[in-house]
Amino acid sequence: MKTFIRIQSFLLGLVVLASCEAKVNKDLVWPQWASRPLVEDASLTSLTGGKSVNAGDIVKFFAHVYDDYSDLASYTLEFKANNAVIASVAGTLSGSSADIYLETEMPFGAYYAEGAFYPEVSLCVTNVVKGKTEKRLDNDHNVSVVRPATPDRLYIVDNLGQTFVMERQGKSYDFKTSASLAPIGRSFWIAEKVVSGKPDFSSLVWGKRDGNYMVVKSGEGTEIPTPSSQGYGIKDMRFSMYSFEISKLVNHTVEIDWDKMEPDIKGGAHYRIMNNVALVRDCQVVFKGFPDVKNCLQTDRFADIEAGSARFTGPSRPWRFFYNEDNKWLIVNTYNNEDDLVWVTGKNAGYPLEPHTDCQFDWFGTEPHGYLSAVKVTDDEYIFRLQLYLESNFELKLYSWVAWATELTWHSVTPQTLTVNDENYGLAGSTFKPGVYMLTYNKYTQEASLEKQN
């Protein structure tokens, strides 16, 4: 006789029907190792059994799970996109056999591609002796998801009940506020629609849940904390409906005037140089009198690059600007030998913009392009990054100062692109191909990664 157990999930309001089968004779067939559950017939479909849904539609999941030697204990079903969990549900199981049936809304998460997109759907099942099995659905047993239409505008609704319009930027997924945010409150929602001064949770609303910005329903998650403006006030905010990333521009502008830069020749190249430029994280940098800066800035320290301005994304501190008049690119480095820095040098590597061969590292030999400063990602962490061009035979080392005695130890967590040998040299990994990469280094854990840029 089969007994059906109803389990209520507090996360997504899911219903699970679990059927307990007769137990096998454990005393006769108990193995010498901890058993693991088995998963059969796992699939995800639309409510009508179809293979394609829109984000926000109800989908149904089914799997049969069993263990011949131990009772089942629990399950977790996860939805991921771009390796980030966008939704999950967990529940308990009993007996040695169960059918898991779930009906839930297909979440809309970050990095959903245009057109048909297959989310990563995984079921993890454990038994009472902590044996675990994880089953990831292949595309034949999964549903493709279509992202929702991109509206012409979104709305920021803060904790004071104020509403600020965010206009779509062209045909992109990017939105930007169109009025000053000086009076914004301490937290806010981002909503597709607003009713009576409040977010309409029947449409898309973004809040914060599990430490991430997510689409939430009424009663889920919390408001997004308003980012610090470092005392300058917030001039505008941007939101990406693709990556779900939020950025701000503080109400502080720094001007780099071509006519006020000192001409100089370094390494045989003609430069214009400006020293001791105090930049603030997320301030606006205006380039006055430059021929063109839209394609000459390092994107590991500048964003929202337009014809004559950009948002600075590095830490607040003094910087040095080196404009190469021959190749028309701009190197922005910190000052040498300050505390809390990471410098990168070597050979067969260098500045990330073309022409790559004209800007090669040379083991601290030539300023400014013989070595580059990595950028501290946040003010309260030890993570640094640097965008750079790498040839197949590159050699790299990291330093705290522009000095040999300050060499930093590192080890790679992406061995396919980066290996570190016994002499502390960073070299190409097994699948490395020449190109532009982002090098990330945690000065506290000494972990480094190297990821190819598009």
C-alpha positions in Angstrom: 0.0 0.0 0.0 1.4 3.4 -1.0 1.2 6.4 1.4 1.2 9.9 -0.1 2.8 12.6 2.0 2.2 16.3 1.3 5.1 18.6 2.0 4.7 22.4 2.0 7.9 24.3 0.8 8.2 27.7 2.6 10.4 29.1 -0.2 8.3 28.7 -3.2 5.0 27.2 -2.0 5.7 23.9 -3.7 3.8 20.7 -3.2 5.7 17.4 -3.1 4.0 14.0 -3.3 6.4 11.3 -1.9 5.4 7.6 -2.0 7.2 5.2 0.4 7.9 1.8 -1.0 8.5 -1.4 1.0 12.1 -1.5 2.5 14.6 -4.0 1.3 16.2 -6.4 3.7 19.2 -4.3 4.7 20.8 -6.9 6.9 21.4 -9.2 4.0 22.7 -6.8 1.4 24.2 -3.9 3.3 27.3 -2.8 1.4 30.8 -2.0 2.8 30.4 1.7 1.9 27.8 4.4 2.5 25.1 4.0 -0.1 23.9 6.8 -2.4 20.4 7.6 -3.7 19.5 7.0 -7.3 17.5 9.5 -9.5 15.4 8.3 -12.4 13.1 10.0 -14.9 14.0 13.6 -13.8 12.4 16.2 -16.1 11.1 19.7 -16.2 8.3 20.8 -18.5 5.6 23.4 -18.9 2.3 22.7 -17.1 1.0 21.1 -20.3 4.1 19.1 -21.0 5.7 21.5 -23.4 9.4 22.2 -23.9 9.4 26.0 -23.9 8.1 28.5 -21.4 8.3 32.3 -20.7 10.1 33.5 -17.6 7.4 33.7 -15.0 5.3 30.8 -16.3 4.5 27.8 -14.0 6.6 24.7 -14.7 6.4 21.2 -13.3 9.3 19.0 -12.2 9.2 15.3 -11.6 11.8 12.7 -10.5 11.7 9.3 -9.0 14.3 8.8 -6.3 15.2 5.6 -4.3 18.0 3.9 -2.3 18.2 0.2 -1.9 20.2 0.3 1.3 19.3 3.5 3.3 16.2 5.7 3.9 16.0 9.0 2.0 16.4 12.2 3.9 16.1 15.4 1.8 16.3 17.0 -1.6 17.3 20.4 -3.0 16.3 21.6 -6.5 18.3 24.5 -7.9 17.9 26.8 -10.8 21.1 28.5 -12.0 22.1 31.0 -14.8 25.7 31.9 -15.5 26.7 29.7 -12.5 24.6 31.8 -10.1 21.7 30.3 -8.1 18.5 32.2 -9.1 16.1 30.1 -7.1 16.0 26.9 -5.0 13.7 24.8 -3.0 14.5 22.2 -0.4 12.3 19.5 1.3 12.5 16.4 3.3 11.9 12.8 2.2 11.2 9.5 4.0 11.3 5.9 3.2 13.5 4.2 0.6 11.6 5.4 -2.4 9.8 8.6 -3.4 8.3 10.5 -6.3 9.1 14.2 -6.2 6.6 16.4 -8.0 6.9 20.2 -7.9 4.9 23.0 -9.5 6.6 26.4 -9.4 7.2 29.6 -11.3 10.1 29.6 -13.7 12.2 32.4 -12.2 13.6 35.2 -14.3 17.3 35.5 -13.4 20.4 37.4 -14.3 22.2 36.6 -17.6 19.1 35.2 -19.4 20.1 35.3 -23.0 18.0 36.6 -25.8 15.8 33.9 -27.4 15.8 30.3 -26.1 17.9 29.8 -23.0 18.3 26.6 -21.0 18.7 27.3 -17.3 20.9 24.9 -15.3 18.5 22.7 -13.3 20.0 20.3 -10.7 18.4 18.0 -8.2 20.5 16.9 -5.1 19.2 14.0 -3.0 20.7 12.8 0.3 20.0 9.8 2.5 20.1 9.3 6.3 23.8 8.2 6.2 24.7 11.4 4.3 25.2 9.7 0.9 24.4 12.3 -1.8 23.6 12.2 -5.5 23.3 15.2 -7.8 21.5 15.0 -11.1 21.7 17.9 -13.6 19.0 17.9 -16.4 20.3 17.8 -19.9 18.5 19.9 -22.5 16.3 17.0 -23.7 14.8 16.8 -20.2 14.7 20.6 -19.6 12.7 23.5 -20.8 14.0 26.5 -22.8 13.1 29.9 -21.3 12.3 33.1 -23.1 13.2 36.3 -21.1 10.4 38.9 -20.7 10.1 41.9 -23.0 12.3 44.8 -22.0 10.2 47.8 -21.1 10.9 51.4 -22.1 11.4 52.4 -18.4 11.7 51.1 -14.9 11.1 52.8 -11.6 13.1 53.2 -8.4 10.7 53.3 -5.4 12.5 54.1 -2.2 11.6 53.6 1.5 10.2 57.1 1.7 7.6 56.5 -1.1 9.5 58.5 -3.7 9.6 57.3 -7.3 12.5 58.0 -9.7 12.2 57.1 -13.4 14.9 55.0 -15.1 14.9 55.3 -18.9 16.1 52.5 -21.2 19.3 53.4 -23.0 18.6 52.8 -26.7 17.9 49.1 -27.4 20.1 47.8 -24.7 19.2 46.2 -21.4 20.6 49.2 -19.5 18.5 51.7 -17.7 19.5 55.1 -16.2 17.8 57.6 -14.0 16.8 60.8 -15.6 16.7 63.1 -12.5 18.9 63.8 -9.5 18.9 61.2 -6.8 20.0 63.6 -4.1 16.9 63.0 -1.9 16.8 59.2 -2.3 16.1 57.3 0.9 18.2 54.5 2.5 16.7 51.6 0.4 14.6 51.0 -2.6 12.9 48.5 -5.0 13.3 48.6 -8.8 9.9 48.0 -10.4 8.5 47.6 -13.9 5.2 49.1 -12.7 4.1 51.3 -9.8 0.6 51.5 -8.3 -0.3 54.2 -5.8 3.4 54.9 -5.1 4.3 51.2 -4.4 5.9 48.5 -6.6 3.4 46.3 -8.5 4.5 42.8 -7.5 2.3 41.3 -10.2 5.0 42.5 -12.6 8.8 42.5 -12.4 10.2 43.8 -9.1 13.8 43.6 -8.1 14.9 43.4 -4.5 17.6 41.7 -2.4 17.5 38.1 -1.4 20.2 35.7 -0.2 22.8 38.5 -0.7 21.9 39.0 -4.4 19.7 41.3 -6.5 16.8 39.2 -7.7 13.3 39.4 -9.1 11.0 38.9 -6.0 7.4 38.5 -5.2 5.4 40.3 -2.5 6.7 39.2 0.9 10.0 37.9 -0.5 13.4 39.5 -0.1 14.1 43.0 1.2 14.6 46.4 -0.3 18.0 47.1 -2.0 20.3 49.2 0.3 21.1 52.6 -1.3 24.9 52.6 -2.0 27.2 55.0 -0.2 28.0 58.2 -2.0 31.0 58.9 0.2 29.4 62.2 1.2 29.1 63.5 -2.4 25.5 62.5 -3.0 24.3 60.3 -5.9 24.0 62.0 -9.3 22.4 59.0 -11.1 22.1 55.2 -11.0 22.1 52.6 -13.7 20.6 49.1 -13.7 21.2 46.3 -16.2 18.2 44.1 -16.9 20.6 41.5 -18.2 23.2 41.1 -15.4 21.0 42.7 -12.6 24.0 44.9 -11.7 23.4 48.3 -10.2 26.0 51.1 -10.5 26.0 54.7 -9.3 27.6 58.0 -10.3 28.5 60.2 -7.3 28.0 64.0 -7.6 31.7 64.7 -8.1 33.5 65.5 -11.3 37.3 65.5 -12.1 38.5 67.1 -15.3 41.6 65.9 -17.2 42.6 68.8 -19.4 44.8 68.0 -22.4 46.4 71.4 -22.4 47.4 71.0 -18.7 49.2 67.7 -19.2 53.0 67.8 -19.4 54.6 66.5 -22.7 57.4 63.9 -22.3 59.1 61.0 -24.1 59.2 57.7 -22.3 60.5 54.5 -23.8 60.7 56.2 -27.2 57.0 57.1 -27.2 55.5 60.6 -26.9 53.3 61.0 -23.8 51.3 63.7 -22.2 51.3 63.2 -18.4 49.3 64.4 -15.4 50.4 63.5 -11.9 48.6 63.5 -8.6 45.1 63.3 -9.8 42.8 62.6 -6.8 40.0 60.3 -8.1 36.9 59.1 -6.1 35.3 55.8 -6.7 32.3 56.2 -9.0 33.1 59.9 -9.8 32.7 61.3 -13.3 36.0 61.9 -15.2 35.7 64.5 -18.0 38.4 64.5 -20.7 38.8 68.0 -22.1 40.5 68.6 -25.4 41.3 64.9 -26.1 41.0 63.7 -29.7 39.1 60.6 -28.6 38.8 58.6 -25.3 35.9 56.3 -26.1 38.2 53.5 -27.2 41.4 54.2 -25.2 40.5 53.6 -21.6 41.2 50.6 -19.5 37.8 49.0 -18.7 39.1 47.4 -15.5 39.1 51.0 -14.0 36.5 52.9 -16.1 32.9 52.2 -17.1 30.0 54.0 -18.8 32.6 55.3 -21.3 31.1 58.0 -23.6 32.6 60.5 -26.1 34.2 62.8 -23.5 33.7 61.2 -20.1 33.6 58.0 -18.1 32.8 56.7 -14.6 35.9 55.8 -12.6 35.5 52.4 -10.8 38.8 52.2 -9.0 39.5 53.1 -5.3 39.6 56.6 -4.1 43.3 57.7 -4.1 45.9 59.7 -6.2 46.5 58.4 -9.7 48.8 59.2 -12.7 47.6 59.7 -16.3 49.8 58.8 -19.3 48.3 59.6 -22.7 50.3 58.0 -25.6 50.1 60.4 -28.5 51.5 57.9 -31.0 49.0 55.1 -30.3 46.2 57.1 -28.7 45.6 55.1 -25.6 45.6 56.1 -22.0 47.4 54.3 -19.1 46.1 55.2 -15.6 48.4 53.9 -12.8 48.5 54.4 -9.1 51.6 56.0 -7.6 54.6 53.7 -7.1 55.2 52.2 -3.7 52.1 53.1 -1.8 50.5 50.8 0.7 47.8 48.3 -0.4 48.8 47.9 -4.1 49.4 45.1 -6.5 51.7 45.6 -9.5 52.0 43.2 -12.5 55.0 42.9 -14.8 56.8 40.3 -16.9 57.2 39.8 -20.6 55.1 38.8 -23.7 52.2 40.6 -22.0 51.0 44.1 -21.5 48.4 46.8 -22.1 45.0 45.4 -23.2 44.4 47.8 -26.1 45.8 47.7 -29.6 48.5 47.8 -30.9 49.4 45.2 -28.3 53.0 44.8 -29.5 53.8 48.5 -28.8 53.0 48.1 -25.1 54.8 45.2 -23.6 55.9 44.5 -20.0 59.6 44.6 -19.4 60.1 43.7 -15.7 59.8 47.3 -14.4 62.2 48.6 -17.1 60.0 51.3 -18.7 57.4 53.6 -17.2 54.5 53.6 -17.8 53.9 50.5 -19.9 56.6 48.2 -18.5 54.3 47.4 -15.6 50.7 48.1 -14.6 48.9 48.5 -11.3 46.0 46.2 -10.6 42.8 47.8 -9.3 41.3 47.1 -5.9 37.7 45.9 -6.6 36.1 47.1 -3.3 37.4 49.2 -0.5 36.9 46.6 2.2 38.3 43.5 0.5 41.7 42.3 -0.7 40.7 41.4 -4.3 42.5 43.1 -7.2 42.1 42.8 -10.9 43.9 43.8 -14.1 42.9 43.6 -17.7 45.8 42.8 -19.9 46.9 41.3 -23.3 48.8 38.0 -23.1 50.8 36.1 -25.7 51.1 32.3 -25.7 54.6 32.5 -24.0 53.8 35.1 -21.4 55.5 35.3 -18.0 54.1 37.2 -15.1 54.8 38.0 -11.5 53.0 40.1 -8.9 54.5 42.7 -6.5 53.4 44.9 -3.7 55.7 47.7 -4.7 57.8 48.5 -7.8 60.6 46.6 -6.2 62.0 43.1 -6.6 61.9 42.4 -2.8 58.1 42.7 -2.7 57.2 39.7 -4.9 53.9 38.2 -4.0 53.1 34.5 -3.8 50.2 33.2 -5.8 48.5 30.0 -7.0 46.0 29.6 -9.8 42.4 28.5 -9.4 42.0 28.4 -13.2 44.8 26.0 -14.3 43.3 25.7 -17.8 44.4 29.3 -18.5 47.0 30.0 -15.8 49.6 27.9 -14.0 52.2 29.1 -11.4 55.4 27.1 -11.4 57.9 26.4 -8.6 59.7 29.7 -9.3 56.5 31.7 -8.9 56.1 32.6 -12.6 52.6 32.8 -14.0 52.5 30.9 -17.3 49.9 29.8 -19.9 47.6 26.9 -18.9 46.6 23.9 -21.0 43.8 25.6 -23.0 45.2 29.1 -23.1 44.9 31.1 -26.3 46.5 34.6 -26.9 44.1 37.5 -26.3 42.8 39.9 -23.7 42.2 38.5 -20.2 41.1 39.6 -16.8 43.6 38.7 -14.1 42.0 38.6 -10.6 44.1 38.2 -7.4 43.1 37.8 -3.8 46.0 39.2 -1.8 44.7 37.5 1.4 44.1 34.0 0.1 46.8 34.3 -2.7 44.3 32.8 -5.2 44.5 34.0 -8.8 42.3 33.5 -11.8 42.6 34.3 -15.5 39.5 34.7 -17.6 39.2 35.4 -21.3 37.4 38.7 -22.2 35.0 38.9 -25.1 
